[in-house]
Amino acid sequence: MTASFGMLGDIIIAKPNAYIAFAGKRVIEQTLNKIVPEGSQAAEYLFQKGLFDLIVPRILLKSVLSELFKLHAFFPLNQNKK
């Protein structure tokens, strides 16, 4: 996903235990001739390095997005139309 538009947002959210990489571990190791640390392509590791703003479980994603939309003056996702 990192090679795509997914990393161009102002607020970047990942799911727990997501695998985030342009290439697999073996390809990177063979190309760069370096050892890739275990877990270095996991969302939690990359979050600690500042690549993501939030890690949110899918079940909580709607409420988190709703709060972010309210913060930025958008309509909440769960607002009923009248």
N, C-alpha and C positions, 0 to 999 in steps of 0.2 A: 504494500500500500504506500510506502514512503516514496516510491517513484511516481506516484500518481498525484492527484489533486488533494488527497486526504490530509496532507500536512500544511496546506495553505490557509487554513482557517485562522480566525483570531482566537478562538477557544478550541483546543484540541482535546477530545475525550477518547479514552481507550477503555475497552472491556478488560476485566481482570484476566490474567493469564494469556492475554493476546500475544501472538507471535508477530513481531513487527520487523521486517527486514526486506531489503531490496533483493538479496540473494541468500541462499542457504549457507549454513556454517561451513560445510565442506568446500563450496565454491569460493567463499571468501578466503579460507585457509590456503587453498591451492593457488589462488590468484595473487594474494599478498605474501604468501609464504610465511604466515604468522598464525599462531594459535589463537582461536576465538574463544574467550572465556565462556564456560557453561552458563546459560541464562542471560547472556548479554543481549539477546534479541527479544527478551520478555518485556511486556509492558511495564511491569513493576520496576525493573532495572532502569529502563529508559525514562520512566517518570522521575526517578531519583536523579537522573542526569539532566532533567529539565526539558525533555522532549514533549511531554504532555502536561496539560493543566489539571486534568482530573482522570481518575480511574473510577468508573461507575459500573456496578453490576447492571445487567440489562433490565432487571425487574424495577430498578430505581431510575432508569434513564428518563422516562417521561416526566417524572416530578422534578428531576434536576434540570432538564431542559426548560420546563415551565418556569422555574425560578430564575434561570438565566434570561429567559425572554422577558419576564417581568422587570428584572434588573435593567434591561436595555429598552424598556418601554414598548415591548411587543405584547400581544395578547397571549395569555396563558393557554396551554394546550388543552386543558380540561374545562374551558369556559363554555357553558351552554349557550346556544343561540336562542334568542327570544323572538 
